[in-house]
Structure formats: C-alpha cells, structure tokens
Amino acid sequence: MPLVGDALLRDADIYVDELFANAPQHGSTLLCANVSRYVVDLNRAQDDFDSATVSDHPTAPFAQPRGVVWRATTDGRPLLRRPLTFTALRRRLDTYYVPYHAALSQTLESLREQYGYTILVAGHSMPSRGRSLHMDVGVRRADVVPGTRGRTTADARVIDLVDAHFRGVGLSVRHDDPYKGGFSTTHYGRPDLRVHAIQIELNRALYVDETNFQRRHGAFENLRSVLDSLVAKLGALDLR
C-alpha cells in the first residue's frame, strides 16, 4: 500500500476511545471500532463506492475517494494500488462492517426497550484545519462540531444540552460545519422512534500535538473530564 508518513494517524479518530473510556462509569454503553477506516469506514453506507474503488461496479454519478473504503487520504495520496473486486469489498464488509453495525443496532434497541429511548453519541476527531480534499481547506475549525443533520437526528433537548455544555467550559461550537453527521447519525437518529443520535467532532488541537500526534499532557485529561461530565448529563436527561 503506497501510504506515506503519518497519514494513518492523521486520518484516524485518534485517542477518541480513550477520551470516552470512562463512559461506562456513568451508566453508558461504550462501543469502539478496532479497524482503520482505510480498511472499511464504518461511518459510511455499504454502497458508498464507485468503479474507481470497486472495479466491477458501475460508476457512481460522483466519484467518492473516501467512501466505505478509502482510496485516497485527506491530502489526496493514493491508498489503493488497484481497485478492489466486489468480492474483496464484500469480504471486508462481512468481516468488519456488518458485525459492528449489528452490535450497534442491537445495543440501541436493547437500551430503547429498557429505558423507553436511547441516545447515540458518535465520537470523532477532526484536524484543526481543513485539508486539501476537505471543503474547508485551510479554515480553522471550531473546538467542537455537533452533527445532527440540521437538528433532525435528535431531540432539541439533547442538541441544546450538548451545545450549552461545551460552551459552558469555554469551547467554541459550530453545528453541522463542516460535518453534518455521517451514516451512523443519519441512519440511527430517529427521534420519532425514540432513538436520538448526535455526532461529536472534537478538534484535535484541543488534546493532541498535530505535528507528532502525542497527547497534550493536561489538555488531554481536561477534555476527558469534560466528556465524562457530558455523558453524565446526557444520562440524567429524561426524554420520556
């Protein structure tokens, strides 16, 4: 694979699992992916690919270099020497994608049955500035970007609590910009069915040195504490 330098770390949701590691202590269920999005992106639809990624599939109307399988990094470097066959794609999906979403779906349904509703917090991280294949190239991003597809994937009380929580600790918040929420937020976020989903993109500059990807001592622990408090607040929210 023609991968160069630190792209793997830069394109990962680096340390997000550690930032949310204490969530179970507040009564939440924590589900962590253990596969790189270069292999399969769990936050994309299964059919999000084109013929440049999968050779024996008709070309999609718009080429997508970062679909369910990425064929380019966020700065445009190639990740595939050649397109996958549909059989190879299916193997990746069956090995990683299908089990992950089965576990997520079953967990959400179990919690909804138990409590009457459930809240999905999809934790992600983002570069502090947009990269070459992003829509916001070079633009300094907010500290936190909650994604709810225009406030449609969660109850307003969830969205407003998240907004107030981060602003209350002095962080800047910008909703749906540049990320509106990926597949998981869109697919599972059904407030009418008492499933509320919100994607939370954390600016990596808050907790990581973006030149070497080392945790920023002190800042990392502070952000984890902020997230601990957020999870506790969401757990105490009564949406019945």
C-alpha positions as CSV (number, residue, x, y, z in Angstrom):
1,M,0.0,0.0,0.0
2,P,1.5,3.3,-1.0
3,L,0.9,5.0,2.3
4,V,3.3,7.8,3.2
5,G,4.4,9.0,6.6
6,D,1.9,9.9,9.2
7,A,-1.3,9.8,7.1
8,L,-2.7,6.8,9.1
9,L,-2.6,8.7,12.4
10,R,-3.9,11.9,10.8
11,D,-6.9,10.3,9.2
12,A,-7.8,8.3,12.3
13,D,-10.1,9.3,15.2
14,I,-7.0,9.3,17.3
15,Y,-7.4,8.6,21.0
16,V,-11.2,9.2,20.9
17,D,-11.7,5.8,22.5
18,E,-9.5,6.9,25.4
19,L,-11.3,10.2,25.8
20,F,-14.7,8.4,26.2
21,A,-13.2,5.5,28.1
22,N,-15.0,6.4,31.4
23,A,-18.5,6.5,29.8
24,P,-19.5,3.1,31.3
25,Q,-18.8,4.5,34.8
26,H,-21.7,6.8,34.1
27,G,-24.1,4.0,33.1
28,S,-23.4,4.3,29.3
29,T,-22.5,1.5,26.9
30,L,-19.3,2.1,25.0
31,L,-18.7,0.5,21.6
32,C,-15.3,1.1,20.0
33,A,-14.2,0.3,16.4
34,N,-10.9,-1.6,16.1
35,V,-10.3,-1.3,12.4
36,S,-8.9,1.6,10.4
37,R,-11.2,3.5,8.0
38,Y,-8.6,2.8,5.4
39,V,-9.8,-0.8,5.5
40,V,-13.5,0.0,5.9
41,D,-15.2,3.2,7.1
42,L,-17.9,2.2,9.5
43,N,-19.5,5.7,9.2
44,R,-20.4,5.3,5.5
45,A,-23.2,3.4,3.8
46,Q,-22.3,-0.1,2.5
47,D,-23.0,1.1,-1.1
48,D,-20.9,4.2,-0.9
49,F,-18.2,3.4,-3.5
50,D,-17.7,3.8,-7.3
51,S,-15.8,1.9,-10.0
52,A,-12.5,3.6,-9.2
53,T,-12.7,1.8,-5.8
54,V,-14.5,-1.3,-6.9
55,S,-13.7,-2.4,-10.4
56,D,-16.8,-4.5,-11.2
57,H,-19.4,-1.9,-10.1
58,P,-21.0,0.8,-12.4
59,T,-19.5,4.2,-11.9
60,A,-21.4,6.3,-9.4
61,P,-22.6,9.8,-10.5
62,F,-20.0,11.5,-8.3
63,A,-16.6,9.8,-7.6
64,Q,-16.1,9.4,-3.9
65,P,-12.4,9.0,-2.8
66,R,-13.4,8.4,0.8
67,G,-16.4,6.2,0.8
68,V,-16.9,2.9,2.7
69,V,-13.4,2.1,1.5
70,W,-11.0,5.0,1.2
71,R,-8.8,5.1,-1.9
72,A,-7.2,8.4,-1.0
73,T,-6.0,10.1,2.2
74,T,-7.4,13.5,3.1
75,D,-4.5,15.2,1.4
76,G,-5.0,13.2,-1.8
77,R,-2.4,10.5,-1.5
78,P,-3.5,7.1,-3.0
79,L,-4.3,4.2,-0.7
80,L,-5.2,1.5,-3.3
81,R,-2.7,0.2,-5.9
82,R,-5.7,-1.0,-7.9
83,P,-9.5,-1.1,-7.5
84,L,-11.0,-3.8,-5.3
85,T,-13.2,-6.5,-6.8
86,F,-16.7,-6.6,-5.4
87,T,-15.9,-10.0,-3.8
88,A,-13.0,-8.3,-1.9
89,L,-15.2,-5.5,-0.8
90,R,-17.8,-7.9,0.4
91,R,-15.2,-9.8,2.4
92,R,-14.2,-6.6,4.2
93,L,-17.8,-5.6,4.9
94,D,-18.7,-9.1,6.2
95,T,-15.6,-9.2,8.4
96,Y,-15.9,-5.7,10.0
97,Y,-18.8,-3.6,8.9
98,V,-21.7,-6.0,9.3
99,P,-20.7,-7.2,12.8
100,Y,-20.1,-3.7,14.0
101,H,-23.5,-2.3,12.9
102,A,-25.2,-5.5,14.1
103,A,-23.8,-4.9,17.6
104,L,-24.6,-1.2,17.5
105,S,-28.2,-1.8,16.3
106,Q,-28.8,-4.5,18.9
107,T,-27.4,-2.3,21.7
108,L,-29.6,0.7,20.7
109,E,-32.7,-1.5,20.5
110,S,-32.0,-3.1,23.9
111,L,-31.5,0.2,25.6
112,R,-34.6,1.7,24.0
113,E,-36.7,-1.3,25.2
114,Q,-35.2,-0.9,28.7
115,Y,-35.4,2.8,29.2
116,G,-38.0,3.9,26.6
117,Y,-35.5,5.8,24.5
118,T,-31.8,5.9,23.8
119,I,-29.1,8.4,22.9
120,L,-26.3,7.6,20.5
121,V,-23.2,9.8,20.8
122,A,-20.9,9.1,17.8
123,G,-17.5,10.3,18.9
124,H,-15.0,11.5,16.3
125,S,-12.0,13.8,15.9
126,M,-11.0,16.2,13.2
127,P,-7.9,18.1,12.1
128,S,-7.9,21.7,13.4
129,R,-7.9,23.0,9.8
130,G,-9.4,21.6,6.7
131,R,-7.1,19.6,4.5
132,S,-6.7,19.5,0.7
133,L,-9.7,17.2,0.0
134,H,-12.0,18.9,2.5
135,M,-14.5,21.5,1.6
136,D,-13.0,24.0,4.1
137,V,-9.3,23.9,3.0
138,G,-7.1,25.8,5.5
139,V,-10.0,27.1,7.6
140,R,-9.6,27.0,11.4
141,R,-12.4,24.8,12.7
142,A,-14.4,25.2,15.9
143,D,-13.4,23.3,19.0
144,V,-16.5,21.1,18.8
145,V,-18.8,20.3,15.9
146,P,-22.0,18.6,16.8
147,G,-23.6,17.0,13.8
148,T,-27.4,16.4,13.7
149,R,-28.3,16.9,10.0
150,G,-29.9,20.2,10.7
151,R,-31.2,19.3,14.1
152,T,-33.2,16.3,12.7
153,T,-31.5,13.3,14.3
154,A,-32.0,14.1,17.9
155,D,-34.4,15.8,20.2
156,A,-33.8,19.6,20.7
157,R,-33.1,18.9,24.4
158,V,-30.2,16.7,23.5
159,I,-28.7,19.1,21.0
160,D,-29.1,22.1,23.3
161,L,-27.6,20.3,26.2
162,V,-24.5,19.4,24.2
163,D,-24.2,22.9,22.9
164,A,-24.5,24.5,26.4
165,H,-22.2,22.0,28.0
166,F,-19.2,22.7,25.7
167,R,-19.8,26.5,25.6
168,G,-20.0,26.4,29.4
169,V,-16.4,25.3,29.6
170,G,-15.2,27.9,27.2
171,L,-15.1,25.8,24.0
172,S,-16.3,27.1,20.6
173,V,-19.2,25.2,19.0
174,R,-20.3,25.2,15.4
175,H,-23.2,22.9,14.4
176,D,-23.0,20.8,11.2
177,D,-20.0,22.7,9.9
178,P,-18.0,21.1,8.4
179,Y,-19.6,17.8,9.4
180,K,-23.3,17.3,9.5
181,G,-23.2,13.7,10.8
182,G,-22.2,10.6,8.9
183,F,-24.0,7.3,8.2
184,S,-24.5,6.3,11.8
185,T,-26.0,9.6,12.9
186,T,-28.3,9.7,9.8
187,H,-29.2,6.0,9.8
188,Y,-29.9,5.6,13.5
189,G,-31.1,9.0,14.5
190,R,-34.8,8.7,14.6
191,P,-36.3,10.9,17.3
192,D,-39.8,9.8,16.2
193,L,-38.8,6.3,17.2
194,R,-37.1,7.5,20.4
195,V,-33.6,6.9,19.1
196,H,-31.6,10.1,19.3
197,A,-28.2,10.4,17.6
198,I,-25.6,13.2,17.6
199,Q,-22.1,13.1,16.1
200,I,-19.5,15.0,18.1
201,E,-16.3,16.0,16.2
202,L,-13.5,17.1,18.5
203,N,-10.8,19.4,17.3
204,R,-7.6,17.5,17.7
205,A,-5.7,20.7,18.6
206,L,-7.6,20.5,21.9
207,Y,-5.7,17.4,23.1
208,V,-3.1,16.4,20.5
209,D,0.1,17.9,19.2
210,E,-0.8,17.7,15.5
211,T,2.9,17.7,14.5
212,N,3.7,14.4,16.3
213,F,0.3,13.1,17.4
214,Q,1.4,12.9,21.0
215,R,-1.2,13.6,23.7
216,R,-1.0,17.1,25.1
217,H,-0.4,16.4,28.8
218,G,-3.0,18.1,30.9
219,A,-5.2,19.2,28.0
220,F,-6.0,15.5,27.2
221,E,-7.1,14.8,30.8
222,N,-9.1,18.0,30.9
223,L,-11.0,17.2,27.7
224,R,-11.7,13.7,29.0
225,S,-13.2,15.2,32.2
226,V,-15.4,17.5,30.0
227,L,-16.6,14.4,28.1
228,D,-17.2,12.5,31.4
229,S,-19.4,15.3,32.6
230,L,-21.3,15.4,29.2
231,V,-22.0,11.7,29.3
232,A,-23.3,12.0,32.9
233,K,-25.6,14.9,31.9
234,L,-27.0,13.1,28.9
235,G,-27.6,10.0,31.1
236,A,-29.6,12.2,33.6
237,L,-31.7,13.7,30.8
238,D,-35.3,12.4,30.8
239,L,-36.8,12.2,27.3
240,R,-39.8,10.1,28.1
